[in-house]
Amino acid sequence: MASLQRSLQLGLLALGTAAPTIAAQSPATANGAVQLEVRPHVGDTVAARLEQSVEMTGTRRIGGRDSTARVMSSMVMLARTVVESVAPDYSVVMMRTDSVQLSSTDDHAGEMRAEAERALRGTTSRLRLLPDGTAEGLDGSMGVDGAALLAVMPGTLPNDPVSVGGRWTRTMTIPAMNAAKGAGQVKTTFRLDSVTAGGRLAWISMKGTLRRDESAPLAGTGERAGALSGSLVGGMTLDRRRGWIVATWTDMTVKSTVTTPGAPNAPLRVTVHVMQRMRVDDRE
């Protein structure tokens, strides 16, 4: 169940970082640059829908032939985020999971799915959001793994005003849930593609890479995860007048190998493809 919970926690994090607001539609500077930052109003509420699909493929060389197994899973989550307080340097929000629906092609995952749905439905988490979008957990309602993820969630927005076509880069450590070391890094470049509707909507794209060069032991399993590589693309839409990031999407592919004690010379080649979409209720 732990891996399923981690997938759901990643989804919760996406909602937690996608729901922040800015205080008002900041005017453009003399060179046309605009400020993109998290500065909500107390009492602001957003309802969000998160859709996530994961396809995991594992291939191992057995008897001179490749043997492949594939598992597909999906999640639909409805959640609300309420701004509790605002200070000059941060905001405190409460996020509640209203519903979670899971599906999987794994015949053995039915009981785990039902347990995870029951555990997450109706849960709340309190987060501190910084102006650049950095999220920090304020309670343990998401569990140890969720708190660890939140501790390293970086800001995605630029610190300074940016003009259309401007780029900025963010680097974060890949959360190592089971790995004792060698977590690796994600390096992402963001671009302000356009500002439309009189400056109300900011369209931001992103492209990044994932990399871990050394192998890492998987705690308690005797297995080792090998070098990791991957890529991601995505984007988001910020409604600057309303003060919400109203849509996000991410498409990520990660490739790695896992060596097991029982088959040290036949590593399992693993490919994981994750697609995630978030949108908020379009009512003002």
C-alpha positions in Angstrom: 0.0 0.0 0.0 2.9 2.3 0.6 3.7 2.9 -3.1 0.0 3.7 -3.8 -0.1 6.1 -0.9 3.0 7.9 -2.2 1.4 8.3 -5.6 -1.6 9.9 -4.0 0.5 12.1 -1.8 2.2 13.4 -5.0 -1.2 14.2 -6.3 -2.0 16.1 -3.1 1.1 18.1 -3.4 0.2 19.0 -6.9 -3.1 20.5 -5.6 -1.3 22.2 -2.8 1.1 24.0 -5.0 -1.5 24.7 -7.8 -4.0 26.5 -5.6 -2.1 29.6 -4.4 -3.2 33.0 -5.4 -1.7 36.4 -5.9 -3.1 39.4 -4.1 -4.0 41.4 -7.2 -3.2 41.7 -10.9 0.2 43.4 -10.6 0.8 46.1 -13.2 3.5 45.5 -15.9 6.8 47.3 -15.5 8.1 49.8 -18.1 9.7 46.9 -20.1 6.4 44.9 -20.0 7.6 42.5 -17.3 5.0 41.2 -14.9 5.3 39.8 -11.4 4.2 36.2 -10.8 3.8 35.3 -7.1 1.8 33.7 -4.4 -0.1 36.3 -2.3 -3.6 35.2 -1.5 -6.5 36.9 0.3 -7.8 35.5 3.6 -10.9 33.5 3.0 -10.2 32.7 -0.7 -11.4 29.2 -1.6 -10.7 27.0 -4.6 -12.1 23.7 -5.7 -9.8 21.7 -7.8 -9.9 18.4 -9.8 -6.8 16.4 -10.2 -6.5 13.6 -12.8 -3.5 11.3 -12.8 -2.6 8.2 -14.9 0.5 6.0 -14.3 1.8 3.3 -16.6 4.6 1.2 -15.2 6.4 -1.3 -17.5 9.0 -3.8 -16.2 11.2 -5.9 -18.5 13.6 -8.6 -17.5 15.8 -10.8 -19.7 14.9 -14.4 -19.0 16.2 -17.4 -21.0 17.5 -15.2 -23.8 14.1 -13.4 -24.2 12.6 -10.3 -22.8 9.7 -10.9 -20.4 7.5 -7.7 -19.9 4.8 -6.9 -17.4 2.7 -3.7 -17.5 0.5 -2.1 -14.8 -1.7 0.9 -15.4 -3.4 2.9 -12.7 -5.4 6.1 -12.6 -6.7 8.5 -10.0 -9.3 11.3 -9.9 -9.3 13.6 -6.8 -11.5 16.5 -5.8 -10.1 18.8 -3.2 -10.6 22.3 -1.8 -8.0 24.8 -0.6 -9.0 27.6 1.8 -6.6 30.5 2.7 -6.6 30.8 6.5 -4.1 33.6 7.1 -1.8 35.9 5.2 1.5 37.5 6.3 4.0 39.6 4.3 6.3 36.7 3.7 3.9 33.7 3.5 0.3 32.4 3.5 -1.2 29.5 5.5 -3.8 27.4 3.7 -5.9 24.3 4.6 -6.4 21.6 1.9 -9.2 19.1 2.2 -9.6 16.0 0.1 -13.3 15.6 -0.7 -13.1 12.5 -2.8 -10.7 10.0 -4.3 -11.4 7.4 -7.0 -8.7 4.9 -8.0 -8.4 2.2 -10.6 -5.7 -0.3 -11.6 -5.1 -3.2 -13.9 -3.3 -5.0 -11.0 -5.7 -7.7 -9.9 -4.0 -7.8 -6.5 -4.5 -4.1 -5.7 -8.2 -4.0 -5.1 -8.1 -4.1 -1.3 -5.2 -1.6 -1.2 -7.2 0.8 -3.4 -10.2 0.6 -1.2 -8.1 1.2 1.9 -6.3 4.1 0.4 -9.6 5.7 -0.7 -11.0 5.4 2.8 -7.7 6.7 4.4 -7.6 9.8 2.2 -11.2 10.8 1.8 -12.0 13.8 4.1 -8.4 14.3 5.2 -7.0 17.8 5.7 -3.5 19.3 5.6 -2.2 22.7 6.5 0.5 24.2 4.3 2.7 27.4 4.4 3.0 28.9 0.9 5.8 31.3 0.1 5.6 34.0 -2.6 7.6 31.9 -5.1 5.2 28.9 -4.6 7.4 26.9 -2.1 5.1 24.6 0.0 6.0 23.6 3.5 3.9 21.1 5.6 2.6 22.4 9.0 1.1 19.2 10.3 1.6 15.4 9.9 -1.8 14.6 8.3 -0.1 13.5 5.1 2.3 11.1 6.9 6.0 10.9 7.1 6.5 10.5 3.3 4.2 13.4 2.6 6.0 15.7 5.0 9.3 14.7 3.4 8.0 15.6 0.0 6.7 19.0 1.2 10.0 19.8 2.9 11.7 19.9 -0.5 8.9 21.3 -2.8 10.6 24.2 -4.5 9.1 27.4 -5.7 8.2 27.4 -9.4 7.6 31.1 -9.9 10.4 33.7 -10.6 11.6 36.0 -7.9 11.7 39.0 -10.2 9.3 40.4 -12.8 9.5 38.5 -16.1 8.7 39.5 -19.7 7.0 37.3 -22.3 9.7 34.9 -23.6 11.6 35.1 -20.3 13.0 32.0 -18.7 14.0 30.8 -15.3 15.3 27.5 -13.9 14.6 25.6 -10.7 16.4 22.5 -9.4 15.1 20.1 -6.7 16.1 16.8 -5.2 14.1 13.8 -6.2 12.3 12.6 -3.0 14.0 9.3 -2.1 11.1 7.4 -0.5 12.8 4.1 -0.1 16.3 4.9 -1.2 19.0 5.4 1.5 21.0 7.6 -0.8 21.4 8.8 -4.4 18.0 10.6 -4.7 19.0 12.5 -7.8 17.8 15.8 -9.1 15.1 17.4 -11.2 16.1 20.4 -13.3 13.3 22.3 -14.9 13.3 25.4 -17.1 10.1 27.6 -17.1 9.1 30.1 -19.8 6.5 32.8 -19.8 4.9 32.1 -23.2 2.3 34.8 -23.3 0.1 37.2 -21.3 -3.4 37.6 -22.7 -6.8 39.2 -21.9 -5.4 42.5 -20.9 -2.7 40.9 -18.7 -5.1 38.7 -16.9 -3.9 35.3 -18.0 -0.3 34.2 -17.9 0.6 31.1 -19.8 3.8 29.3 -18.6 5.4 26.2 -20.1 8.1 24.0 -18.6 10.6 21.4 -19.7 13.0 19.4 -17.5 15.2 16.4 -16.9 15.5 13.9 -14.1 18.8 12.3 -13.3 20.5 10.0 -10.8 24.0 8.7 -11.6 24.6 6.2 -8.7 22.6 3.2 -7.6 20.7 3.4 -4.4 19.6 0.6 -2.0 15.9 0.2 -1.5 15.3 0.1 2.3 14.3 -3.3 3.7 14.0 -5.1 0.3 17.5 -6.2 -0.5 17.0 -4.6 -3.9 19.0 -1.8 -5.5 17.7 0.9 -7.8 20.2 1.8 -10.5 20.9 5.0 -12.4 17.9 7.0 -13.3 17.0 9.2 -16.2 13.9 10.9 -17.4 12.2 13.9 -18.9 9.2 16.0 -18.3 7.1 18.7 -20.1 4.2 20.7 -18.9 2.6 24.0 -18.3 0.3 26.1 -16.2 -2.2 29.0 -16.6 -2.3 31.7 -14.0 -5.4 33.9 -13.8 -3.7 37.1 -12.4 -7.0 39.0 -11.8 -8.7 36.1 -10.0 -5.5 35.2 -8.3 -5.4 31.5 -9.0 -3.4 29.1 -11.0 -6.4 27.7 -12.9 -4.8 24.8 -14.8 -1.7 22.7 -14.8 -0.5 19.7 -16.8 2.6 17.5 -16.6 3.8 14.6 -18.8 6.8 12.7 -17.3 8.7 9.6 -18.3 11.4 8.0 -16.0 13.6 5.0 -16.8 15.6 3.0 -14.3 16.8 -0.5 -13.4 16.2 -2.5 -10.3 18.6 -5.4 -9.3 17.2 -8.1 -7.0 19.3 -10.5 -4.8 17.6 -13.5 -6.6 18.6 -12.4 -10.1 21.7 -10.1 -9.8 22.7 -10.7 -13.4 19.2 -10.0 -14.8 18.2 -6.5 -13.7 14.6 -5.3 -14.1 14.3 -2.4 -16.6 11.6 -0.1 -15.4 9.8 2.6 -17.3 7.2 4.8 -15.6 5.0 7.2 -17.5 3.0 9.7 -15.5 0.4 12.1 -16.9 -1.2 14.6 -14.5 -3.9 17.3 -15.1 -5.3 19.8 -12.7 -8.0 22.4 -13.2 -10.0 24.5 -10.8 -13.7 25.4 -10.7 -14.1 28.3 -13.2 -16.6 30.2 -11.1 -15.4 33.5 -9.8 
